[in-house]
Amino acid sequence: MRVGSAIVVVWLVIGVFAAAQRHYFDDADASCASLGTLGLTIVAGPLNYIGANPKVHCTTPKPSE
């Protein structure tokens, strides 16, 4: 169990490093798409370095008048 936990932690740390290299933490806009892309990049971890470039496109509903 310890080895599995260590692998997950290392995987996520690599994902955070990839997101930092892409300057996803610098964006002050906290939109659905930017937060989704940040989270997906972190979860993708090392896959970012073999060509994965996850992007999330979403829209939020507009309030009715």
GIRA-V374041 format. One record per residue. N is the residue number from 1. RES is the residue in three letters. OMEGA is omega in whole degrees, -180 to 180 (999 if undefined). BURIAL is 1 if it has 24 or more other ideal C-beta (glycine too) atoms within 12 Angstrom, else 0. Layout:
n=[N:N]
res=[RES:RES]
omega=[OMEGA:OMEGA]
burial=[BURIAL:BURIAL]
This chain:
n=[1:2:3:4:5:6:7:8:9:10:11:12:13:14:15:16:17:18:19:20:21:22:23:24:25:26:27:28:29:30:31:32:33:34:35:36:37:38:39:40:41:42:43:44:45:46:47:48:49:50:51:52:53:54:55:56:57:58:59:60:61:62:63:64:65]
res=[MET:ARG:VAL:GLY:SER:ALA:ILE:VAL:VAL:VAL:TRP:LEU:VAL:ILE:GLY:VAL:PHE:ALA:ALA:ALA:GLN:ARG:HIS:TYR:PHE:ASP:ASP:ALA:ASP:ALA:SER:CYS:ALA:SER:LEU:GLY:THR:LEU:GLY:LEU:THR:ILE:VAL:ALA:GLY:PRO:LEU:ASN:TYR:ILE:GLY:ALA:ASN:PRO:LYS:VAL:HIS:CYS:THR:THR:PRO:LYS:PRO:SER:GLU]
omega=[-179:-180:179:178:179:179:179:-180:179:179:-178:177:177:177:177:178:178:179:178:178:179:177:179:179:-178:-175:180:-180:-179:-179:178:-177:-178:178:178:178:177:-180:-180:177:179:-179:-180:174:-176:178:177:-176:175:172:179:177:-174:176:178:176:179:177:177:-180:178:178:178:-178:999]
burial=[0:0:0:0:0:0:0:0:0:0:0:0:0:1:1:1:0:1:1:0:0:1:0:1:0:0:0:0:0:0:0:0:0:1:0:0:1:1:0:1:1:1:0:1:1:0:0:1:0:0:0:0:0:1:0:0:0:0:0:0:0:0:0:0:0]
